[in-house]
Amino acid sequence: MNFDFKHTIALGWPILSILFIFSILSIAIFMQCWAVLRHAKQTIDTQNTNEMPNLLFYFELIEKRLALLGTIASSAPFIGLLGTVIGIIRAFHSISISSGGGGIATVAGGISEALVATAAGLAVAIPATMIFNYFTFKSQQLAKKAGIDL
């Protein structure tokens, strides 16, 4: 019996769809924060007086996005863990309904679903945490340089 990745994804799709949305949001937040911080840095470095009033808006926007990113980073592992628990429940359910004792093939689908959900949760949470920490540091550094208290 071969491992069927499509089938595993189909089984875990309710949990994996949430993690997929989280990953899209993380990428979008990364791109927006990067663009806004780059613009804010350019405004601060050139002392552009026309853009200075917008700096507070830029930093407030970044703070809002980082709050969402922090939520994603902290909840993604728990969503992955939920997928793990559901997969293990399926594996034990397969054992309980199989006739003749089952064997490894009986539980392999549920266990593979569980491990895919765990890996997906960590794959979303680790980069989101790194992005969160990086942009939190950079925004505080630029705000301090601009004389804005966050």
MDTraj code that builds the backbone (N, CA, C; nanometers):
import mdtraj as md
import numpy as np

residues = "MET ASN PHE ASP PHE LYS HIS THR ILE ALA LEU GLY TRP PRO ILE LEU SER ILE LEU PHE ILE PHE SER ILE LEU SER ILE ALA ILE PHE MET GLN CYS TRP ALA VAL LEU ARG HIS ALA LYS GLN THR ILE ASP THR GLN ASN THR ASN GLU MET PRO ASN LEU LEU PHE TYR PHE GLU LEU ILE GLU LYS ARG LEU ALA LEU LEU GLY THR ILE ALA SER SER ALA PRO PHE ILE GLY LEU LEU GLY THR VAL ILE GLY ILE ILE ARG ALA PHE HIS SER ILE SER ILE SER SER GLY GLY GLY GLY ILE ALA THR VAL ALA GLY GLY ILE SER GLU ALA LEU VAL ALA THR ALA ALA GLY LEU ALA VAL ALA ILE PRO ALA THR MET ILE PHE ASN TYR PHE THR PHE LYS SER GLN GLN LEU ALA LYS LYS ALA GLY ILE ASP LEU".split()
xyz = np.array([
    [0.0851, -0.1186, 0.0000],
    [0.0000, 0.0000, 0.0000],
    [0.0887, 0.1236, 0.0000],
    [0.0681, 0.2145, -0.0948],
    [0.1476, 0.3366, -0.1057],
    [0.0839, 0.4502, -0.0279],
    [0.1689, 0.5406, 0.0146],
    [0.1226, 0.6607, 0.0838],
    [0.0548, 0.7525, -0.0172],
    [-0.0657, 0.7950, 0.0115],
    [-0.1422, 0.8813, -0.0777],
    [-0.1530, 1.0197, -0.0142],
    [-0.0661, 1.1111, -0.0601],
    [-0.0608, 1.2457, -0.0018],
    [-0.1911, 1.3220, -0.0262],
    [-0.2500, 1.3075, -0.1438],
    [-0.3758, 1.3772, -0.1737],
    [-0.4863, 1.3339, -0.0779],
    [-0.4919, 1.2054, -0.0508],
    [-0.5935, 1.1544, 0.0412],
    [-0.5708, 1.2086, 0.1829],
    [-0.4452, 1.2143, 0.2223],
    [-0.4118, 1.2675, 0.3549],
    [-0.4510, 1.4137, 0.3661],
    [-0.4232, 1.4915, 0.2617],
    [-0.4618, 1.6337, 0.2602],
    [-0.6138, 1.6467, 0.2641],
    [-0.6834, 1.5621, 0.1878],
    [-0.8300, 1.5668, 0.1859],
    [-0.8883, 1.5372, 0.3235],
    [-0.8313, 1.4421, 0.3939],
    [-0.8795, 1.4095, 0.5286],
    [-0.8561, 1.5252, 0.6263],
    [-0.7421, 1.5886, 0.6137],
    [-0.7067, 1.6949, 0.7080],
    [-0.7457, 1.8340, 0.6629],
    [-0.8206, 1.8443, 0.5534],
    [-0.8487, 1.9747, 0.4949],
    [-0.9175, 2.0739, 0.5891],
    [-1.0100, 2.0346, 0.6747],
    [-1.0700, 2.1364, 0.7628],
    [-0.9653, 2.2118, 0.8460],
    [-0.8707, 2.1406, 0.8990],
    [-0.7652, 2.2046, 0.9789],
    [-0.6632, 2.2714, 0.8872],
    [-0.6247, 2.2024, 0.7812],
    [-0.5234, 2.2561, 0.6898],
    [-0.5719, 2.3811, 0.6185],
    [-0.7028, 2.3944, 0.5960],
    [-0.7540, 2.5148, 0.5300],
    [-0.7341, 2.6370, 0.6188],
    [-0.7528, 2.6209, 0.7479],
    [-0.7291, 2.7316, 0.8412],
    [-0.5813, 2.7703, 0.8390],
    [-0.4948, 2.6716, 0.8407],
    [-0.3510, 2.6988, 0.8382],
    [-0.3091, 2.7600, 0.7041],
    [-0.3741, 2.7217, 0.5962],
    [-0.3470, 2.7813, 0.4657],
    [-0.3852, 2.9294, 0.4660],
    [-0.4998, 2.9620, 0.5211],
    [-0.5420, 3.1020, 0.5324],
    [-0.4433, 3.1798, 0.6192],
    [-0.4002, 3.1195, 0.7290],
    [-0.3008, 3.1838, 0.8156],
    [-0.1713, 3.2122, 0.7395],
    [-0.1290, 3.1194, 0.6561],
    [-0.0045, 3.1405, 0.5825],
    [-0.0200, 3.2528, 0.4811],
    [-0.1339, 3.2618, 0.4145],
    [-0.1594, 3.3715, 0.3201],
    [-0.1606, 3.5053, 0.3940],
    [-0.2281, 3.5100, 0.5083],
    [-0.2305, 3.6334, 0.5878],
    [-0.0898, 3.6723, 0.6348],
    [-0.0108, 3.5750, 0.6749],
    [0.1262, 3.6038, 0.7205],
    [0.2095, 3.6647, 0.6084],
    [0.1965, 3.6108, 0.4884],
    [0.2707, 3.6649, 0.3740],
    [0.2232, 3.8063, 0.3421],
    [0.0921, 3.8279, 0.3451],
    [0.0385, 3.9614, 0.3169],
    [0.0843, 4.0638, 0.4212],
    [0.0835, 4.0241, 0.5474],
    [0.1293, 4.1139, 0.6542],
    [0.2776, 4.1429, 0.6383],
    [0.3558, 4.0411, 0.6058],
    [0.4987, 4.0617, 0.5820],
    [0.5210, 4.1656, 0.4730],
    [0.4524, 4.1500, 0.3613],
    [0.4732, 4.2409, 0.2489],
    [0.4287, 4.3835, 0.2829],
    [0.3156, 4.3964, 0.3530],
    [0.2681, 4.5297, 0.3878],
    [0.3606, 4.5959, 0.4898],
    [0.4003, 4.5239, 0.5919],
    [0.4904, 4.5820, 0.6927],
    [0.6242, 4.6197, 0.6308],
    [0.6743, 4.5367, 0.5436],
    [0.8014, 4.5655, 0.4780],
    [0.7915, 4.6947, 0.3977],
    [0.6826, 4.7104, 0.3198],
    [0.6650, 4.8297, 0.2378],
    [0.6453, 4.9545, 0.3237],
    [0.5643, 4.9435, 0.4266],
    [0.5366, 5.0594, 0.5125],
    [0.6616, 5.1004, 0.5900],
    [0.7339, 5.0035, 0.6440],
    [0.8566, 5.0375, 0.7180],
    [0.9632, 5.0960, 0.6267],
    [0.9727, 5.0462, 0.5054],
    [1.0681, 5.1014, 0.4092],
    [1.0336, 5.2472, 0.3778],
    [0.9032, 5.2745, 0.3598],
    [0.8601, 5.4114, 0.3329],
    [0.8836, 5.5011, 0.4549],
    [0.8553, 5.4490, 0.5736],
    [0.8772, 5.5271, 0.6960],
    [1.0255, 5.5563, 0.7154],
    [1.1103, 5.4577, 0.6894],
    [1.2553, 5.4787, 0.7021],
    [1.3035, 5.5845, 0.6044],
    [1.2534, 5.5788, 0.4823],
    [1.2921, 5.6782, 0.3823],
    [1.2463, 5.8178, 0.4244],
    [1.1265, 5.8274, 0.4799],
    [1.0749, 5.9560, 0.5274],
    [1.1611, 6.0104, 0.6405],
    [1.1993, 5.9246, 0.7326],
    [1.2816, 5.9673, 0.8467],
    [1.4214, 6.0069, 0.8001],
    [1.4812, 5.9259, 0.7128],
    [1.6174, 5.9529, 0.6665],
    [1.6278, 6.0810, 0.5847],
    [1.5251, 6.1110, 0.5049],
    [1.5300, 6.2309, 0.4200],
    [1.4687, 6.3529, 0.4873],
    [1.4135, 6.3314, 0.6077],
    [1.3474, 6.4402, 0.6805],
    [1.2409, 6.5077, 0.5938],
    [1.1631, 6.4285, 0.5232],
    [1.0568, 6.4763, 0.4356],
    [0.9448, 6.5343, 0.5217],
    [0.9362, 6.6662, 0.5276],
    [0.8399, 6.7328, 0.6157],
    [0.6956, 6.7115, 0.5723],
    [0.6735, 6.6856, 0.4450],
    [0.5373, 6.6607, 0.3978],
    [0.4833, 6.5270, 0.4487],
    [0.5713, 6.4304, 0.4668],
    [0.5305, 6.2962, 0.5089],
    [0.5397, 6.2741, 0.6602],
    [0.6042, 6.3641, 0.7323],
    [0.6229, 6.3445, 0.8768],
    [0.4915, 6.3247, 0.9528],
    [0.3841, 6.3995, 0.9204],
    [0.2586, 6.3745, 0.9935],
    [0.2029, 6.2336, 0.9725],
    [0.2391, 6.1692, 0.8631],
    [0.1898, 6.0345, 0.8351],
    [0.2647, 5.9259, 0.9114],
    [0.3771, 5.9604, 0.9717],
    [0.4574, 5.8588, 1.0403],
    [0.3805, 5.7883, 1.1509],
    [0.3057, 5.8647, 1.2295],
    [0.2286, 5.8032, 1.3372],
    [0.1271, 5.7037, 1.2795],
    [0.0630, 5.7406, 1.1688],
    [-0.0304, 5.6499, 1.1024],
    [0.0408, 5.5226, 1.0587],
    [0.1595, 5.5365, 1.0024],
    [0.2355, 5.4194, 0.9566],
    [0.2642, 5.3246, 1.0723],
    [0.3094, 5.3800, 1.1837],
    [0.3438, 5.2955, 1.2980],
    [0.2199, 5.2331, 1.3619],
    [0.1085, 5.3047, 1.3631],
    [-0.0151, 5.2458, 1.4145],
    [-0.0624, 5.1314, 1.3248],
    [-0.0483, 5.1492, 1.1932],
    [-0.0846, 5.0443, 1.0988],
    [0.0015, 4.9201, 1.1214],
    [0.1299, 4.9402, 1.1399],
    [0.2205, 4.8275, 1.1643],
    [0.1851, 4.7577, 1.2950],
    [0.1542, 4.8343, 1.3985],
    [0.1167, 4.7741, 1.5270],
    [-0.0081, 4.6873, 1.5128],
    [-0.1068, 4.7342, 1.4360],
    [-0.2287, 4.6552, 1.4155],
    [-0.1976, 4.5257, 1.3409],
    [-0.1157, 4.5356, 1.2377],
    [-0.0819, 4.4163, 1.1597],
    [0.0007, 4.3184, 1.2429],
    [0.0910, 4.3710, 1.3244],
    [0.1730, 4.2829, 1.4076],
    [0.0903, 4.2142, 1.5159],
    [-0.0150, 4.2798, 1.5619],
    [-0.1047, 4.2147, 1.6580],
    [-0.1715, 4.0935, 1.5932],
    [-0.2164, 4.1091, 1.4697],
    [-0.2763, 3.9972, 1.3973],
    [-0.1724, 3.8880, 1.3713],
    [-0.0525, 3.9276, 1.3311],
    [0.0531, 3.8296, 1.3053],
    [0.0916, 3.7551, 1.4332],
    [0.0958, 3.8237, 1.5448],
    [0.1248, 3.7583, 1.6725],
    [0.0179, 3.6566, 1.7094],
    [-0.1068, 3.6894, 1.6796],
    [-0.2163, 3.5957, 1.7044],
    [-0.2015, 3.4723, 1.6165],
    [-0.1674, 3.4934, 1.4903],
    [-0.1468, 3.3811, 1.3988],
    [-0.0307, 3.2939, 1.4477],
    [0.0791, 3.3598, 1.4845],
    [0.1985, 3.2858, 1.5274],
    [0.1727, 3.2039, 1.6533],
    [0.0921, 3.2569, 1.7430],
    [0.0690, 3.1831, 1.8671],
    [-0.0413, 3.0786, 1.8543],
    [-0.1360, 3.0972, 1.7638],
    [-0.2457, 3.0006, 1.7539],
    [-0.2217, 2.8904, 1.6508],
    [-0.1346, 2.9107, 1.5531],
    [-0.1106, 2.8083, 1.4500],
    [-0.0645, 2.6743, 1.5084],
    [0.0278, 2.6727, 1.6052],
    [0.0655, 2.5417, 1.6609],
    [-0.0513, 2.4706, 1.7300],
    [-0.1398, 2.5477, 1.7918],
    [-0.2549, 2.4862, 1.8570],
    [-0.3530, 2.4299, 1.7552],
    [-0.3692, 2.4984, 1.6431],
    [-0.4555, 2.4459, 1.5377],
    [-0.3939, 2.3192, 1.4790],
    [-0.2613, 2.3194, 1.4594],
    [-0.1927, 2.1982, 1.4158],
    [-0.2093, 2.0858, 1.5157],
    [-0.2021, 2.1178, 1.6439],
    [-0.2229, 2.0170, 1.7481],
    [-0.3655, 1.9628, 1.7452],
    [-0.4611, 2.0489, 1.7178],
    [-0.5988, 2.0032, 1.7034],
    [-0.6085, 1.9017, 1.5884],
    [-0.5414, 1.9312, 1.4772],
    [-0.5383, 1.8363, 1.3663],
    [-0.4729, 1.7059, 1.4052],
    [-0.3705, 1.7143, 1.4876],
    [-0.3044, 1.5936, 1.5370],
    [-0.4004, 1.5092, 1.6194],
    [-0.4718, 1.5718, 1.7085],
    [-0.5664, 1.4995, 1.7935],
    [-0.6763, 1.4359, 1.7078],
    [-0.7276, 1.5100, 1.6109],
    [-0.8319, 1.4549, 1.5232],
    [-0.7778, 1.3350, 1.4451],
    [-0.6560, 1.3457, 1.3941],
    [-0.5956, 1.2339, 1.3205],
    [-0.5760, 1.1111, 1.4067],
    [-0.5318, 1.1304, 1.5288],
    [-0.5123, 1.0171, 1.6205],
    [-0.6474, 0.9555, 1.6577],
    [-0.7487, 1.0387, 1.6756],
    [-0.8831, 0.9866, 1.7029],
    [-0.9289, 0.8999, 1.5862],
    [-0.9052, 0.9476, 1.4636],
    [-0.9416, 0.8678, 1.3458],
    [-0.8655, 0.7355, 1.3431],
    [-0.7379, 0.7415, 1.3775],
    [-0.6581, 0.6184, 1.3772],
    [-0.7148, 0.5177, 1.4761],
    [-0.7475, 0.5625, 1.5972],
    [-0.8032, 0.4705, 1.6963],
    [-0.9429, 0.4239, 1.6570],
    [-1.0171, 0.5111, 1.5934],
    [-1.1492, 0.4710, 1.5461],
    [-1.1358, 0.3620, 1.4402],
    [-1.0381, 0.3766, 1.3513],
    [-1.0143, 0.2746, 1.2486],
    [-0.9789, 0.1414, 1.3114],
    [-0.9006, 0.1447, 1.4183],
    [-0.8659, 0.0213, 1.4889],
    [-0.9915, -0.0417, 1.5482],
    [-1.0756, 0.0419, 1.6071],
    [-1.1929, -0.0124, 1.6763],
    [-1.2946, -0.0733, 1.5818],
    [-1.3040, -0.0245, 1.4583],
    [-1.4045, -0.0789, 1.3669],
    [-1.3499, -0.1870, 1.2737],
    [-1.2171, -0.2039, 1.2734],
    [-1.1598, -0.3042, 1.1833],
    [-1.1843, -0.4440, 1.2382],
    [-1.2063, -0.5351, 1.1477],
    [-1.2261, -0.6738, 1.1904],
    [-1.0941, -0.7479, 1.1790],
    [-1.0678, -0.8333, 1.2691],
    [-0.9469, -0.9129, 1.2648],
    [-0.8244, -0.8420, 1.3196],
    [-0.8406, -0.7372, 1.3978],
    [-0.7261, -0.6737, 1.4607],
    [-0.6599, -0.5650, 1.3788],
    [-0.6840, -0.5555, 1.2507],
    [-0.6326, -0.4454, 1.1701],
    [-0.4883, -0.4591, 1.1333],
    [-0.4031, -0.3898, 1.1976],
    [-0.2621, -0.3837, 1.1633],
    [-0.2218, -0.2395, 1.1374],
    [-0.0995, -0.2249, 1.0935],
    [-0.0460, -0.0897, 1.0730],
    [-0.1201, -0.0134, 0.9637],
    [-0.1661, -0.0835, 0.8611],
    [-0.2380, -0.0161, 0.7523],
    [-0.3672, 0.0471, 0.8015],
    [-0.4248, -0.0088, 0.9040],
    [-0.5498, 0.0427, 0.9588],
    [-0.5313, 0.1803, 1.0213],
    [-0.4198, 0.2032, 1.0862],
    [-0.3980, 0.3292, 1.1574],
    [-0.3096, 0.4270, 1.0811],
    [-0.2461, 0.3827, 0.9746],
    [-0.1500, 0.4676, 0.9045],
    [-0.2127, 0.5958, 0.8509],
    [-0.3349, 0.5877, 0.7984],
    [-0.4005, 0.7074, 0.7438],
    [-0.4230, 0.8136, 0.8495],
    [-0.4750, 0.7739, 0.9637],
    [-0.5001, 0.8694, 1.0716],
    [-0.3727, 0.9290, 1.1278],
    [-0.2704, 0.8472, 1.1407],
    [-0.1433, 0.8968, 1.1940],
    [-0.0766, 0.9915, 1.0942],
    [-0.0813, 0.9584, 0.9660],
    [-0.0213, 1.0489, 0.8667],
    [-0.0963, 1.1805, 0.8625],
    [-0.2284, 1.1777, 0.8746],
    [-0.3070, 1.3009, 0.8809],
    [-0.2656, 1.3835, 1.0023],
    [-0.2454, 1.3166, 1.1145],
    [-0.2054, 1.3863, 1.2368],
    [-0.0703, 1.4546, 1.2200],
    [0.0234, 1.3841, 1.1612],
    [0.1573, 1.4416, 1.1458],
    [0.1608, 1.5537, 1.0426],
    [0.0807, 1.5433, 0.9368],
    [0.0727, 1.6521, 0.8381],
    [0.0162, 1.7778, 0.9039],
    [-0.0865, 1.7635, 0.9859],
    [-0.1455, 1.8787, 1.0549],
    [-0.0447, 1.9430, 1.1497],
    [0.0308, 1.8620, 1.2208],
    [0.1330, 1.9150, 1.3110],
    [0.2398, 1.9912, 1.2332],
    [0.2873, 1.9310, 1.1260],
    [0.3903, 1.9957, 1.0445],
    [0.3386, 2.1251, 0.9833],
    [0.2148, 2.1259, 0.9375],
    [0.1580, 2.2474, 0.8785],
    [0.1455, 2.3579, 0.9831],
    [0.1020, 2.3231, 1.1025],
    [0.0919, 2.4227, 1.2096],
    [0.2260, 2.4848, 1.2422],
    [0.3277, 2.4025, 1.2505],
    [0.4624, 2.4535, 1.2787],
    [0.5185, 2.5324, 1.1605],
    [0.4869, 2.4891, 1.0380],
    [0.5348, 2.5591, 0.9187],
    [0.4757, 2.6993, 0.9081],
    [0.3581, 2.7195, 0.9628],
    [0.2984, 2.8536, 0.9653],
    [0.3518, 2.9337, 1.0843],
    [0.3601, 2.8711, 1.2008],
    [0.3945, 2.9421, 1.3232],
    [0.5391, 2.9892, 1.3275],
    [0.6310, 2.9083, 1.2804],
    [0.7735, 2.9447, 1.2913],
    [0.8065, 3.0694, 1.2096],
    [0.7733, 3.0751, 1.0791],
    [0.8033, 3.1992, 1.0054],
    [0.7226, 3.3183, 1.0561],
    [0.5962, 3.2953, 1.0971],
    [0.5152, 3.4055, 1.1482],
    [0.5777, 3.4653, 1.2744],
    [0.6299, 3.3815, 1.3603],
    [0.6964, 3.4296, 1.4811],
    [0.8229, 3.5080, 1.4466],
    [0.8992, 3.4577, 1.3502],
    [1.0211, 3.5272, 1.3094],
    [0.9884, 3.6633, 1.2472],
    [0.8873, 3.6676, 1.1621],
    [0.8462, 3.7932, 1.0983],
    [0.7950, 3.8898, 1.2047],
    [0.7142, 3.8397, 1.2969],
    [0.6613, 3.9231, 1.4049],
    [0.7747, 3.9873, 1.4847],
    [0.8704, 3.9060, 1.5261],
    [0.9811, 3.9582, 1.6058],
    [1.0648, 4.0589, 1.5277],
    [1.0908, 4.0312, 1.4013],
    [1.1719, 4.1209, 1.3190],
    [1.1042, 4.2566, 1.3023],
    [0.9764, 4.2549, 1.2634],
    [0.9080, 4.3820, 1.2392],
    [0.8758, 4.4561, 1.3679],
    [0.8565, 4.3866, 1.4766],
    [0.8390, 4.4542, 1.6047],
    [0.9664, 4.5311, 1.6400],
    [1.0801, 4.4656, 1.6262],
    [1.2080, 4.5306, 1.6544],
    [1.2316, 4.6496, 1.5615],
    [1.2114, 4.6276, 1.4303],
    [1.2375, 4.7340, 1.3331],
    [1.1450, 4.8539, 1.3530],
    [1.0164, 4.8286, 1.3808],
    [0.9237, 4.9402, 1.3980],
    [0.9562, 5.0197, 1.5244],
    [0.9944, 4.9502, 1.6311],
    [1.0333, 5.0208, 1.7537],
    [1.1606, 5.1015, 1.7326],
    [1.2534, 5.0448, 1.6578],
    [1.3794, 5.1140, 1.6282],
    [1.3533, 5.2404, 1.5456],
    [1.2693, 5.2298, 1.4427],
    [1.2394, 5.3468, 1.3596],
    [1.1557, 5.4496, 1.4344],
    [1.0621, 5.4050, 1.5158],
    [0.9806, 5.4983, 1.5943],
    [1.0675, 5.5766, 1.6918],
    [1.1617, 5.5097, 1.7517],
    [1.2545, 5.5762, 1.8427],
    [1.3385, 5.6804, 1.7680],
    [1.3822, 5.6439, 1.6492],
    [1.4602, 5.7360, 1.5663],
    [1.3789, 5.8584, 1.5265],
    [1.2472, 5.8379, 1.5035],
    [1.1595, 5.9479, 1.4646],
    [1.1065, 6.0265, 1.5842],
    [1.1339, 5.9765, 1.7048],
    [1.0872, 6.0449, 1.8255],
    [0.9417, 6.0158, 1.8573],
    [0.8923, 5.9037, 1.8113],
    [0.7537, 5.8625, 1.8371],
    [0.7545, 5.7570, 1.9454],
    [0.6692, 5.7759, 2.0451],
    [0.6599, 5.6810, 2.1558],
    [0.5486, 5.5823, 2.1260],
    [0.5844, 5.4546, 2.1094],
    [0.4825, 5.3505, 2.0810],
    [0.4368, 5.2832, 2.2065],
])
top = md.Topology()
chain = top.add_chain()
for i, resn in enumerate(residues, 1):
    res = top.add_residue(resn, chain, resSeq=i)
    for name in ("N", "CA", "C"):
        top.add_atom(name, md.element.get_by_symbol(name[0]), res)
traj = md.Trajectory(xyz[None], top)
